[in-house]
Amino acid sequence: MTVQTAHLDLIRLMIKGDAETYRERCAALDQAGWDGFGLVVSAAFYNAVQDRFGPSSTTNDVIRFVADARQNIGHTNFDVDPVAAETLIQAARSGNTEEMEKLPTETVIETEMLLVWNLLEGVTDDGLETFLSAAEHLARQWERAS
């Protein structure tokens, strides 16, 4: 399993709600290293935002989505900073990353991961595999470009 595949698998497990295997894979990545994880999560996040928020989406749509996402994860031990979440979504929508770049890397990765979970809520198995394949392709493009 390549490192990128391991990262994509972690996203897959989170979306499918397989908490036990998710924790096991996180432990394995703690030992093997998380290098490249942020790139894969950012690619997944970017694609999910593009899929969810079309050109007719408004700032109010983003605010409403973030509020719903925060409520959705309320039963977990996680929370999403609404300002960070809205900033990240707007950056993915507009391509203007100036405000996003002010956020700590850890906040960006955690927030994007939790939002991907919410953005993909209800996705079918086939849809998830198609989505992850596209995220992998984008992450590889970004990796080559850097």
Phi, psi and omega in degrees: 000125178288163179301316180297321177296321178297320178293317178295323179297324178297318177297317179303313182297320179297314182297321182281350177079024179271078187297320183295309180293325177303311180298320179298316180292325176297317178298319178296320179290331175301322180279317185280331181113147183258010182308130178089352183297316181300322179296315180294316179296318180296322177295316178297316180298312180304311181296319181295320178295317179299320179292323187275321187247100179281182182299335181272359178291148182245171175301322178297325176298320179294314180300316180297316179299315181297317178299316179296319180297318179297321177293321181298324181265007181302335181276357180261181175269015182249159172214163180238128174292118185298324180293315178298316182298313180295321178299314181294318179295315180296323178295318179293325180288319189260337186085355178274106186259008184304309180291323180299322183293347177278347182277146175298143182305317181299319178297318180299309184296313180298316182293315179298318181298313180294323179289324176302317179305316180283324179295331182261010180305128178085003180294143177284166177301315179296319178297322179295317180295320177297316179299312182295324177297318178293321178295319178298315180300314180295317180299320178295321177298313181296321180297316179293326183285340184270000000 
